Amino acid sequence: MTEQDLQLTVPDGTVDAVLFTPETDKPLPGILFIPDIGSIRETKRQMAQRLVEEGYTVLMPNPFYRTSRPPVFSFPRKPGDPATMKRMGELITPLTPEGLEKDLAIYLDTLASHSNGKIGAVGFCIGGGIALRAAAVRPDLVKAVASFHGGGLYKADDLASPHLVLPRVKARLYFGHATEDKSMNADAIAELTKSLKSWGGRFESEIYEGAHHGWTVPDNPAYNQPQAERAYTKLTTLFREALA
């Protein structure tokens, strides 16, 4: 496996990214890996490396490049901590739909140039909505999208809500939701499910009982290994079937 740090030129600046490739000359499917609010760091590198071992080329960008290069937090993140919440706002505020879509076009074109043209996307936390938007930016390229403990996927009366891109999406979708998640509560999950049914594409949406926001990420206090492994199996099954 090779791990290459990249600097991607996008309309609004330069994006730190990591390209992970297996040791093979055969073109493989590509995975766009959108990290959580903590962006690129060792834990996320390890999660991406695991997907490479499944037989994928993986590109992980830093979606928060407008605010900071990695590490995007200079102090430990703590849920509810004022400093943490302030920093999260600084990272998220510049992520407009228009800006994200310009970025995603570059990410996907870069990944396509290093893969066999079959692409999936996965996102964690805020990355879930970004991954979904990737499928709207390149609907004929992105075949599958997975979101785990995705925050703000359905926001009523918000023109930036990720669910609004569904009419442009052709990919197979999977949503794994946390319990008692303030960023995506039971009402929002129900409304997202209604939107998905109206959309009419192939999807699965489920709540991981007993798993809280961030449960798939080993450096998150909510990490739940048994449920994280179940989520990983769902992810790899989705990609294996959709990107064959």
C-alpha positions in Angstrom: 0.0 0.0 0.0 1.2 3.5 -0.8 0.1 6.6 1.0 0.6 9.9 -0.8 -0.1 13.3 0.6 -1.5 15.6 -2.0 -2.2 19.3 -2.5 -5.3 19.6 -4.7 -6.0 22.9 -6.5 -9.7 23.9 -6.2 -11.4 27.2 -7.1 -11.3 28.5 -3.5 -7.7 27.4 -2.7 -5.6 24.4 -2.0 -6.9 21.2 -0.3 -4.8 18.8 1.8 -5.6 15.3 0.8 -4.3 11.7 1.1 -4.4 9.2 -1.7 -4.1 5.5 -0.6 -3.4 2.9 -3.3 -3.0 -0.9 -3.1 0.2 -2.5 -4.4 -1.2 -3.5 -7.8 -1.0 -2.4 -11.4 -4.7 -3.3 -11.9 -7.1 -0.3 -11.9 -9.5 -0.6 -8.9 -12.7 1.1 -7.9 -12.2 4.3 -6.0 -13.6 5.5 -2.7 -14.0 9.1 -1.7 -13.6 9.1 2.1 -15.0 12.2 3.8 -13.8 12.5 7.4 -15.7 13.8 10.4 -15.2 17.3 11.9 -11.7 16.2 13.1 -10.6 15.9 9.4 -7.4 14.1 8.4 -5.6 12.5 11.4 -4.1 9.1 12.3 -7.4 7.4 13.2 -9.0 8.4 9.8 -5.9 7.3 8.0 -6.2 3.9 9.6 -9.9 3.6 8.6 -9.0 4.5 5.0 -6.2 2.0 5.0 -8.6 -0.7 6.0 -10.7 0.0 2.9 -7.6 -0.1 0.7 -7.0 -3.6 2.0 -10.5 -4.5 0.6 -9.2 -3.7 -2.9 -10.0 0.0 -3.3 -8.1 3.2 -4.1 -9.1 5.8 -1.5 -8.9 9.6 -1.6 -9.4 11.4 1.7 -9.6 15.3 1.4 -9.6 17.9 4.2 -13.1 19.5 3.6 -12.2 22.3 6.0 -9.3 23.7 4.1 -10.9 27.1 4.0 -10.4 27.4 7.7 -7.4 25.2 8.5 -4.9 22.7 7.4 -4.7 19.5 9.5 -4.7 19.2 12.4 -7.9 21.3 12.4 -8.1 21.1 16.2 -5.2 22.3 18.3 -6.8 20.9 21.5 -8.8 17.8 22.5 -12.4 17.9 21.2 -15.0 17.6 24.0 -18.8 17.4 23.3 -20.5 20.5 24.6 -17.3 22.3 25.4 -17.5 26.0 24.4 -14.1 26.0 22.8 -15.0 22.9 20.8 -18.3 24.3 19.7 -16.7 27.5 18.6 -14.1 25.7 16.6 -16.7 23.5 15.0 -18.6 26.6 13.9 -15.4 28.1 12.3 -14.9 24.9 10.4 -18.5 24.4 9.2 -19.6 27.9 8.4 -17.6 28.2 5.1 -19.1 24.9 3.7 -21.8 26.3 1.4 -23.5 24.0 -1.1 -21.9 25.9 -4.0 -18.5 25.7 -2.5 -18.8 22.0 -1.6 -19.9 21.1 -5.1 -17.0 22.9 -6.7 -14.6 21.0 -4.3 -16.3 17.7 -4.9 -16.0 17.9 -8.6 -12.2 18.2 -8.2 -12.1 15.4 -5.6 -14.1 13.0 -7.9 -12.1 13.9 -11.0 -8.9 13.2 -9.2 -10.1 9.9 -7.8 -11.4 8.9 -11.2 -8.0 9.4 -12.7 -6.5 6.9 -10.2 -9.3 4.3 -10.4 -11.2 2.2 -12.9 -14.1 4.7 -13.1 -16.4 3.0 -10.5 -16.6 5.2 -7.5 -18.3 5.1 -4.1 -18.3 7.6 -1.3 -18.5 7.3 2.5 -18.8 10.1 5.0 -18.8 10.3 8.8 -20.6 13.0 10.9 -20.8 16.1 8.8 -19.1 14.1 6.1 -22.3 12.0 5.5 -24.1 14.9 3.9 -21.0 15.8 1.9 -20.7 12.3 0.6 -24.4 12.4 -0.5 -23.7 15.6 -2.3 -20.9 13.9 -4.2 -23.4 11.6 -5.8 -25.3 14.7 -7.0 -22.2 16.3 -8.4 -21.3 13.3 -10.6 -24.4 11.1 -10.7 -23.1 8.9 -13.5 -19.8 8.3 -11.7 -20.7 7.8 -8.1 -22.5 4.4 -7.8 -22.8 4.1 -4.0 -22.8 6.3 -0.9 -22.7 5.5 2.8 -23.3 7.8 5.7 -22.5 6.9 9.3 -23.9 9.1 12.2 -24.4 11.8 9.5 -25.4 15.1 11.1 -27.9 17.5 9.6 -28.9 15.3 6.7 -32.5 16.6 6.8 -33.0 20.2 7.9 -36.5 21.6 7.2 -36.7 25.0 5.5 -32.9 25.0 5.0 -31.9 25.4 1.3 -28.5 23.9 2.2 -30.0 20.6 3.6 -28.2 17.7 2.0 -31.5 15.8 1.4 -32.5 18.3 -1.2 -29.9 16.9 -3.7 -31.7 13.5 -3.9 -33.4 14.3 -7.2 -30.0 14.5 -8.8 -28.7 11.2 -7.3 -28.6 7.9 -9.0 -26.4 6.0 -6.5 -27.4 3.3 -4.1 -27.5 4.8 -0.6 -27.0 3.6 2.9 -27.6 5.6 6.1 -26.5 4.3 9.5 -27.9 6.6 12.3 -27.0 6.9 15.9 -29.4 6.9 18.8 -30.2 10.1 20.8 -28.2 12.1 18.2 -28.9 15.9 18.5 -27.5 16.4 15.1 -29.9 14.0 13.5 -32.8 13.2 15.9 -35.6 10.7 15.4 -37.9 13.2 13.7 -35.2 14.2 11.3 -34.5 10.5 10.5 -38.2 9.9 9.9 -38.4 12.9 7.5 -35.2 11.8 5.7 -36.8 8.3 5.2 -39.9 9.9 3.7 -37.7 11.9 1.3 -35.8 8.8 0.4 -39.0 6.9 -0.4 -40.3 9.8 -2.5 -36.9 9.8 -4.3 -37.5 6.2 -5.4 -33.9 5.0 -5.6 -32.4 2.0 -3.8 -31.6 2.8 -0.2 -31.3 1.5 3.3 -31.7 3.6 6.5 -31.3 2.1 10.0 -30.7 3.2 13.6 -27.9 1.4 15.4 -29.4 0.8 18.8 -27.2 1.7 21.7 -24.7 3.4 19.4 -24.2 7.1 19.9 -22.9 9.9 17.6 -19.4 9.0 16.5 -19.6 5.3 17.3 -17.6 4.1 14.2 -14.5 6.2 14.9 -11.9 4.7 17.3 -10.7 8.0 18.7 -14.2 9.2 19.6 -15.5 8.7 23.2 -18.6 7.1 21.8 -16.7 4.4 19.9 -18.7 1.1 20.0 -16.5 -1.6 18.6 -19.2 -4.3 18.0 -21.5 -1.7 16.3 -18.6 -0.2 14.4 -17.8 -3.7 13.0 -21.4 -4.2 11.9 -21.2 -0.8 10.2 -18.0 -1.8 8.5 -19.6 -5.0 7.2 -22.6 -2.9 5.8 -20.1 -0.5 4.1 -18.0 -3.2 2.5 -21.1 -5.1 1.4 -22.5 -2.0 -0.2 -19.3 -1.3 -2.1 -18.7 -4.9 -3.1 -22.2 -5.1 -4.7 -22.4 -1.6 -6.2 -18.9 -1.3 -7.5 -18.4 -4.8 -9.0 
